[in-house]
Amino acid sequence: FMAELQDAPPPARRLELAGRLDAAMGLTDSILRMALGVVADAGQVMQASGRAAPDQVQAKIAEVRSQFDSQYRATVETNVLAGLLFTYRSVSDEELEQYVLVWESPEGRWFGRLAIDAMAASQRGELEMAARRIAEMANQKQP
């Protein structure tokens, strides 16, 4: 599907609808927040193990956050948009517009925040485990 998008990009209207849906649902932002959470958790594990001072951890988190905004946001957003374009490929622009309007409404945004918070809470244990593993691997590579 990604190759098809590169060969025949969707109309501007379709991209605009997918972008609005991403913004209303908070998909790109929530993915980046979860990834940054793993980095922060890994920093806390390294700090607790004595492998990093608090100021080092905070500096590294700030550096990674800057990289996420400058380097990874575009990649994540591109992948999210591609996923939305694939998911709603059989839906007309008019139907998608109605769906977007639901997500952009106060009730839709409330539900979106609720769903994202629930998803993040359900994945928290796995993210913390990933952070511990990242910190362990980083500790093994340091002298």
C-alpha positions in Angstrom: 0.0 0.0 0.0 2.9 2.4 0.8 4.3 1.8 -2.6 1.0 2.6 -4.2 0.8 5.8 -2.2 4.2 6.8 -3.5 3.3 6.0 -7.1 -0.2 7.5 -7.0 -0.6 9.9 -4.0 -4.2 10.4 -2.8 -6.0 13.7 -3.7 -5.2 16.7 -1.4 -8.7 16.5 0.0 -8.2 12.9 1.2 -4.8 13.8 2.8 -6.4 16.8 4.5 -9.2 14.5 5.9 -6.6 12.0 7.1 -4.6 14.7 8.7 -7.6 16.2 10.5 -8.5 12.7 11.7 -5.0 12.2 13.1 -5.1 15.5 14.8 -8.6 14.9 16.3 -7.8 11.4 17.5 -4.3 12.4 18.7 -2.7 9.4 17.1 0.7 10.8 16.1 1.1 12.7 19.4 0.1 9.7 21.5 2.6 7.4 19.7 5.4 10.0 20.3 4.4 10.4 24.0 4.5 6.7 24.6 8.0 6.4 22.9 9.2 9.3 25.0 7.8 7.6 28.1 10.0 4.6 27.4 13.0 6.8 27.1 12.1 8.6 30.4 11.6 5.2 32.1 14.9 3.9 30.9 16.6 7.0 32.2 15.0 6.5 35.6 16.2 2.9 35.7 19.7 4.0 34.8 19.5 6.7 37.4 18.3 4.3 40.1 21.1 1.8 39.2 23.7 4.5 39.7 24.7 4.5 36.0 23.5 8.0 35.4 23.1 11.2 37.4 19.7 13.0 37.5 21.1 15.9 35.4 22.4 13.5 32.8 19.1 11.7 32.6 17.2 15.0 32.2 19.7 16.2 29.5 19.3 13.0 27.6 15.5 13.1 27.8 15.6 16.7 26.5 17.9 15.7 23.6 15.7 12.8 22.7 12.5 14.9 22.9 14.2 17.4 20.5 15.1 14.6 18.1 11.5 13.2 18.3 10.1 16.6 17.3 12.7 17.3 14.6 13.3 13.8 13.1 10.7 11.3 14.1 7.5 13.2 14.1 7.4 13.4 10.3 8.0 9.7 10.0 5.4 8.7 12.6 2.9 11.1 11.1 3.6 9.7 7.6 3.0 6.2 8.9 -0.2 7.2 10.8 -1.6 8.9 7.7 -0.8 5.9 5.5 -2.6 3.7 8.1 -5.6 6.0 8.1 -5.7 6.2 4.3 -5.5 2.3 4.2 -8.1 1.9 6.8 -10.6 4.2 5.2 -9.7 3.5 1.6 -13.2 2.2 0.8 -15.0 5.1 2.4 -16.1 8.1 0.4 -14.7 11.6 1.2 -18.2 12.6 2.3 -18.4 9.7 4.7 -14.9 10.3 6.0 -15.7 14.0 6.5 -18.7 13.0 8.7 -16.5 10.7 10.7 -13.8 13.4 11.1 -16.5 15.8 12.3 -17.5 13.3 15.0 -13.9 13.1 16.2 -13.5 16.9 16.1 -16.6 17.5 18.2 -16.2 18.0 22.0 -17.6 14.5 22.6 -15.3 12.9 20.1 -12.3 14.6 21.5 -13.4 13.6 25.0 -13.8 10.0 23.9 -10.4 10.1 22.0 -8.6 11.3 25.2 -10.3 8.6 27.2 -9.4 5.9 24.6 -5.8 7.0 24.4 -5.4 7.2 28.2 -6.9 3.7 28.5 -4.6 2.3 25.8 -1.6 4.0 27.4 -2.5 2.6 30.9 -2.9 -0.9 29.4 0.5 -0.7 27.8 2.3 0.9 30.8 3.6 -2.4 32.2 5.0 -3.4 28.8 6.6 0.0 28.3 8.2 -0.1 31.7 9.6 -3.6 30.9 10.9 -2.3 27.6 12.6 0.6 29.4 14.2 -1.7 32.0 15.5 -3.9 29.1 16.9 -0.8 27.3 18.6 0.4 30.4 20.1 -3.1 31.0 21.4 -3.2 27.5 22.9 0.3 27.8 24.5 -0.7 31.1 26.1 -3.7 29.5 27.7 -1.6 26.8 29.2 1.0 29.1 32.6 0.4 30.8 
